Amino acid sequence: MLQPYLERSAPTRRRIPAFARFVVGAVIALGTQVAPRAWAQVEDDSALSAAIEEVTKLNKSALDDYDGLNFDVARQTLEGALDLCAKQGLDNHAIKARTHFHLGVVLLAGGAAQRDQAIKQFQLALSIEPDITPTPRVSSPEVQDAFNEAKTATAAAARAATTAPESPGSPAKSAGSEQKASPSATAPADAEAPSPVATPGLSHDAINSAAQGSVIPIGVTTDASLAAKKVAIWFRPDGEAKFVSIPLKEYSPGNWSGAIPASATSGDEVDYFVSVENDEGELVAKHGTASTPLVITLRNVTVATRKNADSGESEEPERRPPSEEPSWFLGLAVGSGVGWVSGNGDINNQDKATSGFGSSQLGHALPEIGYFVSPDFVLSLQMRIQVVSGATSERDLSNSMCGPTHVCSPAKGALAAFGRLTWLFGENTFAPYLSVAAGAGQIRHLATFPKGVNCGNGAQPVKCVDTVTAGPILLGPGAGLLVRASRSFGLTLGVNTLLGFPDFTFHVDFNAGIAVIL
């Protein structure tokens, strides 16, 4: 009796349609494929962001060292940042362009000898980010000038590349090249093929101009697809018939560097090209050939001036090259000082000064002429011409001195001369210096003698203020800052300390002036 009821009451098991099962299975399968890829993409993006952040921190650290005049440390930090960019695939990222720019600024601070290297770094920055502009923190007329030259050279190279013919055929096997520079070196076998355009996979910014007698840095980048084993530059000095080869050094994967030596750049131009070989000695890439080489115009930096690329107007002369080091230093500074007073007055040597610090007012002038023994070392002769004010005249109560009026006038000045050695640190806009001076002469300080009341020219006597002389032997160190407005003119701020004896004083002068460098 209960069986029909139970059969009716049992839950009915529903079957899932075949189409629905297919959809569910497809979703699950798609999820197993997409989810890992999406997660991997998230991980890649995270690693890339971390690399960019690390390179940014390295740039900031390098600029801090640059501000502190630690140029070698700043350079090493930026080179490390470039290595990190290469390892993390940031070769075409804006942060690498900014790193190249900052490295150019640091190299520029190293002096004229590194100017061409700095311009090379600016060109590398422009090749990645053509619209890059100087960082305000390090912007200066000197940086802007070199950056403008890099922009001009980069634009000229781009125009040359768009008009150059394509390389016909594929690279052939090289006849080999010597490991050392040798006039008898033989260029690659297919070097006669007319092709000034770089083979795909090889990146090199052609150099259009450089200074005569200078080392010309060469940088080359090769893709992993080339399997480059040896990269060489082939150069031919002006007037020579054969090319000479020098291998480049791989300082990081795919990044090669070397230089055309100064001995090859004494003429009006130098020809060169780049070759890349694999493990088997096959020529796999090149930029330029022996018949159609890249040409570097060599300028005489002692007389050359640059033209503005847009207006054609002459700009200021080239920065001083290493072969034209400064020879003469002319300076003029003014200031005042304070020093330890001890001894007797100059008018009345019976009055003994109470020991203490006294002023050397009104002030002094420091004319100076010097010779550069080396670019950072100056040997000079300096005068100290002191003008004294504030001392009172004194009546001679014995009526035996100081003329018919018997009123003795105070000293009005003092004179000293020094031989001086100065060390300049760097050729930057702000160049600190240290100095040491030794000489002979006088320094006068003011001292009040409370017991003397017979001073002054008026009817009412006043307390005596007399000068006390120190010296005549004077010597001591100094320090300061040279602020270069141009290569030949600057402003100086300095502190000179002097010990005087046998009439003792410890004296400090504070000075400000101008400097002319010839």
Secondary structure, DSSP 4 states (H G I P E B T S, - for coil): --HHHHHHHSPPPPPPPHHHHHHHHHHHHHHHHHHHHHHHHHHHHHHHHHHHHHHHHHHHHHHHHHHTT-HHHHHHHHHHHHHHHHHTT-TTSHHHHHHHHHHHHHHHTT-GGGHHHHHHHHHHHHHH-TT----GGG--HHHHHHHHHHHHHHHHHHHHHHHSPPPPS---B-----SS--TT----TTTTS---SPPTTEE-----EEETT--EEEEEEE-GGG---EEEEEEEETT-SS-EEEEPEEEETTEEEEEE-GGG-SSSEEEEEEEEE-TTSBEEEEES-SSS-EEEEEE-TTT-EEEPTTT--EEEEPPPPGGG---EEEEEEEEEEEEEEEEE-SS-TTPEEEEEEEE--EEEEEEEEEEEEETTEEEEEEEEEEEE-SPPPEE-TTSSSSTTTTEEPPP-EEEEEEEEEEEE--SSSEEEEEEEEEEEE-EEEEEEETT---BSSSSS-B-EEEEEEEEEEEEEEEEEEEEESSSSEEEEEEEEEEEEEEETEEEEEEEEEEEEE-
